[in-house]
């Protein structure tokens, strides 16, 4: 995975700023996390959305419940790469920016579950 991040950084797609978030299509997102031995998938949708269906083994971390989200983030290790998704991509992008600002390696799914 570090090789992929190095390439993305060289292309200017992965940087240290809060908005420099790697965003992948659902297919590329799937391929990336299934081939990444450090991958942890986070579903930032509401519990009812998660219950309707989610990526296998995804950790539910409701972004709309700021207290719950911040508490969950505080328990995360800096070692893995976090793959974040939601319904349409808005919440996951905001969550990814927040995670990146805290020093986490993060990849966002463009368009979310709708795409």
HELIX and SHEET records of a PDB file:
HELIX    1   1 UNK A    2  UNK A   10  1                                   9    
HELIX    2   2 UNK A   26  UNK A   34  1                                   9    
HELIX    3   3 UNK A   47  UNK A   52  1                                   6    
HELIX    4   4 UNK A   66  UNK A   74  1                                   9    
HELIX    5   5 UNK A   90  UNK A  101  1                                  12    
HELIX    6   6 UNK A  112  UNK A  114  5                                   3    
SHEET    1   A 5 UNK A  22  UNK A  24  0                                        
SHEET    2   A 5 UNK A 105  UNK A 109  1                                        
SHEET    3   A 5 UNK A  81  UNK A  85  1                                        
SHEET    4   A 5 UNK A  39  UNK A  43  1                                        
SHEET    5   A 5 UNK A  59  UNK A  60  1                                        
END                                                                             
